[in-house]
């Protein structure tokens, strides 16, 4: 299969279940090789299958050249024939470092535009190489199976048609289609973690031979299936242990396997209002310690307190908002 056919088949398959939807399909386009190719191919696919195709370009406001590139990307999308095309400026100065802050701001903006326009899907240009790099980032951070599972092909309104294609395949397809993408100099700046990981991925292929990227992505898929199964079992455990909105009986959790117990406890923390992005393994261990010992308290993200209490019904773990003296 040649490159152009491969990208068309990938987009067609990603949109196959959306037939009959009234809202547009939006492409998140930076003007780079992956997203510009995605925009062009999505337009062709949309016209062939009765969809409307538009685009959203996010301007992070990092520099005048980057903002100019965003405006150029929006112009390219309009020239291709996508409609509507939104150029949205975001504040990427939030907590967690520039990469993490930009990612949060970008996804929030994409969700907002999708909701405003009633979009049935937002397509992202991540490739197989991006998936492998995400797995390597997770390994470097000591993350669990959910993080090592990488990026899903579908999550909510977001879809990643190119997740099974190598970056070079997508780039060659764009060249054949006569596209002129923007090459972000930040993609070559080793100050960014993902750039260093991208180089590492290439070095691994040189050291271990071809197929490393595919193997990492395959591992991510298997870990995602395992994580989905464990999360489902943990959800059942949590439902069995619940004695109130944010309270659980300690007994069933003590009897459970650690992997299920910790997942169930993190699920309880999310229910109680802890922000998901701030919860980590150390919080799961702190909650587990309360369950195993049957006493104590722990402070959790989002001003949530976990505490074990004992009554005639046996020990209970309850989570509630921290009371601040006024």
Buried (B, 14 or more C-beta within 10 A) or exposed (E): EEBBEBBBBBBBEBBEEBEEBEBBBBBBBBBBBBBBBBBBBBBBBBEEBEBBBBBBBBBBBBEEEBBEBBEBBBBBBBEBBBEBBBBBBBEBEBEEEBBBBBBBBBBEBBBBBBEEBEBBBBBBBBBBBBBBBBBBBBBEEEBBBBBBBBBBBEEEBBBBBBBBBBBEBBBBBBBEBEBEBBEBEBEEEEEBBBBBBBEBBEEBBEEEEEEBBBBBBBBBBEBBEBBBEBBEBBBEBBEEBBBEEBBBBBBBBBEBEEBBBBBBBBBBBBEBBBEEEEBBEEBBEBBBBBBEEBEEBBEBBBEBBBBBBEEEEEBBBBBBEEEEEE
